[in-house]
């Protein structure tokens, strides 16, 4: 996740200190993204300073501890412009935990597949309800509303996949060997040793 470039974008508006950058990022992106960890932000800033994209200076304050101010360099501005002009392409395939759960549920049999798809469908519908509320609450902020719209689109896509999964995967799930019950001893193909005499 190229958060470093988002930090460069915020610094393009002018010098800033760490907690101010955190607040500005969270205000710009909105609640759907989640909070920005301040420790992670300082790691990003250290890396940007090391790479020559940002400078760091200390500002003395009379009634408070000194403040560290970060400022975009010419190299940082060039890096930001180059990054913004490059289209986003998924570089490592499409990975999603939902598909791993479908893989597992299919191999555990038709009942497991049905249980999982029902639970996932309900979770998607619940997410959509929450996102729709969030969209209404942030209608006045176009960037936040756009991110919420993207989350709604992704959730609807997940719902479409789940709606087709049970039908499309049912033949595979029907061939699956049921998982052993908890605590059951797996079959070994030979006779079990006599408990009294041992092997």
C-alpha positions as CSV (number, residue, x, y, z in Angstrom):
1,X,0.0,0.0,0.0
2,X,1.8,3.2,-1.2
3,X,0.9,5.3,1.9
4,X,4.3,7.1,1.4
5,X,2.9,8.7,-1.7
6,X,-0.3,9.8,0.1
7,X,2.1,11.5,2.7
8,X,3.9,13.2,-0.2
9,X,0.6,14.4,-1.5
10,X,-0.3,16.0,1.9
11,X,3.1,17.6,2.1
12,X,2.6,19.1,-1.3
13,X,0.2,21.4,0.4
14,X,2.9,22.7,2.7
15,X,5.2,21.6,5.6
16,X,3.6,19.7,8.4
17,X,4.4,17.7,11.5
18,X,3.6,14.0,12.2
19,X,0.3,14.3,14.2
20,X,-1.0,17.0,11.9
21,X,-0.3,14.7,8.9
22,X,-2.2,11.9,10.6
23,X,-5.2,14.1,11.3
24,X,-5.2,15.5,7.7
25,X,-4.9,12.0,6.2
26,X,-7.8,10.6,8.3
27,X,-10.0,13.7,7.6
28,X,-9.3,13.5,3.8
29,X,-9.9,9.7,3.5
30,X,-12.8,9.3,6.0
31,X,-13.8,6.6,8.4
32,X,-14.1,3.8,5.8
33,X,-10.3,3.5,5.5
34,X,-9.6,3.3,9.2
35,X,-7.1,5.2,11.3
36,X,-3.4,5.7,10.4
37,X,-1.0,4.3,13.0
38,X,1.3,7.1,14.2
39,X,4.2,4.8,14.6
40,X,3.8,3.5,11.0
41,X,3.5,7.1,9.8
42,X,6.9,8.0,11.4
43,X,8.5,5.0,9.8
44,X,7.2,6.3,6.4
45,X,8.5,9.7,7.1
46,X,11.9,8.4,8.1
47,X,12.1,6.4,4.8
48,X,11.0,9.5,2.8
49,X,13.8,11.6,4.5
50,X,16.3,8.8,3.8
51,X,15.3,8.7,0.1
52,X,15.6,12.5,-0.2
53,X,11.9,13.1,-0.9
54,X,11.3,15.0,2.4
55,X,13.4,17.1,4.7
56,X,13.1,17.2,8.4
57,X,13.7,20.3,10.6
58,X,13.2,21.1,14.3
59,X,11.1,24.0,15.4
60,X,11.6,25.4,18.9
61,X,8.5,26.1,20.9
62,X,8.5,28.1,24.1
63,X,5.7,26.5,26.1
64,X,5.8,23.0,24.4
65,X,8.4,20.4,23.4
66,X,10.2,21.1,20.1
67,X,8.2,20.2,17.0
68,X,9.6,18.2,14.0
69,X,8.5,19.7,10.7
70,X,8.6,17.7,7.4
71,X,8.7,19.4,4.0
72,X,8.5,18.1,0.5
73,X,11.7,18.3,-1.6
74,X,12.0,18.8,-5.4
75,X,12.8,15.1,-5.7
76,X,9.7,14.3,-3.6
77,X,7.5,16.4,-5.9
78,X,8.9,14.6,-9.0
79,X,8.3,11.2,-7.4
80,X,4.7,12.2,-6.5
81,X,4.0,13.4,-10.0
82,X,5.4,10.3,-11.6
83,X,3.4,8.0,-9.2
84,X,0.1,9.9,-9.8
85,X,0.6,9.6,-13.6
86,X,1.1,5.8,-13.5
87,X,-2.1,3.6,-13.6
88,X,-2.7,1.2,-10.8
89,X,-2.2,-2.5,-11.9
90,X,-2.5,-5.5,-9.6
91,X,1.0,-6.9,-9.6
92,X,0.6,-10.1,-7.7
93,X,-2.8,-11.6,-8.8
94,X,-6.1,-11.4,-7.0
95,X,-5.9,-12.7,-3.5
96,X,-8.8,-12.7,-1.2
97,X,-9.5,-14.7,2.0
98,X,-13.1,-15.3,0.9
99,X,-11.9,-17.6,-1.9
100,X,-9.7,-19.6,0.5
101,X,-12.8,-20.1,2.7
102,X,-14.7,-21.2,-0.4
103,X,-11.9,-23.7,-1.1
104,X,-12.0,-25.1,2.4
105,X,-15.8,-25.2,2.6
106,X,-16.1,-27.0,-0.7
107,X,-13.7,-29.7,0.5
108,X,-15.6,-30.1,3.8
109,X,-18.8,-31.0,1.9
110,X,-22.2,-29.6,0.9
111,X,-23.3,-28.7,4.4
112,X,-20.2,-26.7,5.1
113,X,-20.4,-24.9,1.8
114,X,-24.1,-24.0,2.4
115,X,-23.3,-22.8,6.0
116,X,-20.4,-20.6,4.8
117,X,-22.2,-19.0,1.8
118,X,-25.2,-18.2,4.0
119,X,-23.0,-16.6,6.7
120,X,-21.0,-14.7,4.1
121,X,-24.1,-13.4,2.3
122,X,-25.5,-12.1,5.6
123,X,-22.1,-10.4,6.4
124,X,-22.1,-8.7,3.0
125,X,-25.7,-7.5,3.4
126,X,-24.8,-6.1,6.8
127,X,-21.8,-4.4,5.4
128,X,-23.9,-2.9,2.6
129,X,-26.3,-1.5,5.1
130,X,-23.5,0.1,7.1
131,X,-21.8,1.5,4.0
132,X,-25.1,3.0,2.7
133,X,-25.5,4.8,6.0
134,X,-21.8,6.0,5.9
135,X,-22.4,7.2,2.3
136,X,-25.3,9.4,3.4
137,X,-23.3,10.8,6.3
138,X,-20.4,11.8,4.1
139,X,-22.4,13.0,1.0
140,X,-20.9,16.5,1.4
141,X,-17.3,15.3,1.1
142,X,-16.7,14.0,-2.4
143,X,-13.4,12.2,-1.8
144,X,-14.7,10.3,1.3
145,X,-18.0,9.6,-0.6
146,X,-16.1,8.2,-3.5
147,X,-14.1,5.8,-1.3
148,X,-17.4,4.6,0.3
149,X,-18.8,4.1,-3.2
150,X,-15.8,2.0,-4.0
151,X,-16.3,-0.1,-0.9
152,X,-20.0,-0.5,-1.8
153,X,-19.0,-1.7,-5.3
154,X,-16.5,-4.2,-3.9
155,X,-19.1,-5.6,-1.4
156,X,-21.7,-5.9,-4.1
157,X,-19.2,-7.8,-6.2
158,X,-18.5,-10.2,-3.2
159,X,-22.2,-10.7,-2.8
160,X,-22.5,-11.7,-6.5
161,X,-19.7,-14.2,-6.1
162,X,-21.3,-15.7,-3.0
163,X,-24.7,-15.9,-4.7
164,X,-23.2,-18.0,-7.5
165,X,-20.7,-19.9,-5.4
166,X,-23.1,-22.5,-3.8
167,X,-24.6,-23.4,-7.2
168,X,-21.3,-23.5,-9.1
169,X,-19.4,-25.4,-6.4
170,X,-22.1,-27.8,-5.3
171,X,-20.9,-30.6,-7.6
172,X,-17.4,-30.4,-6.1
173,X,-18.8,-30.2,-2.5
174,X,-21.0,-33.2,-3.2
175,X,-17.9,-35.3,-4.1
176,X,-16.1,-34.2,-0.9
177,X,-15.4,-36.7,1.8
178,X,-17.0,-35.5,5.0
179,X,-14.5,-34.2,7.6
180,X,-14.0,-36.5,10.6
181,X,-15.9,-35.4,13.8
182,X,-13.8,-33.6,16.4
183,X,-11.9,-36.2,18.5
184,X,-12.4,-39.0,16.0
185,X,-9.5,-41.3,15.3
186,X,-8.6,-41.3,11.6
187,X,-8.8,-44.6,9.8
188,X,-5.4,-46.3,9.1
189,X,-6.5,-49.2,7.0
190,X,-5.4,-51.8,9.5
191,X,-7.0,-53.3,12.6
192,X,-6.9,-51.3,15.8
193,X,-4.7,-52.8,18.5
194,X,-6.5,-54.6,21.3
195,X,-6.8,-52.1,24.2
196,X,-6.1,-54.8,26.8
197,X,-3.1,-56.5,25.1
198,X,-1.6,-53.6,23.3
199,X,0.2,-53.9,20.0
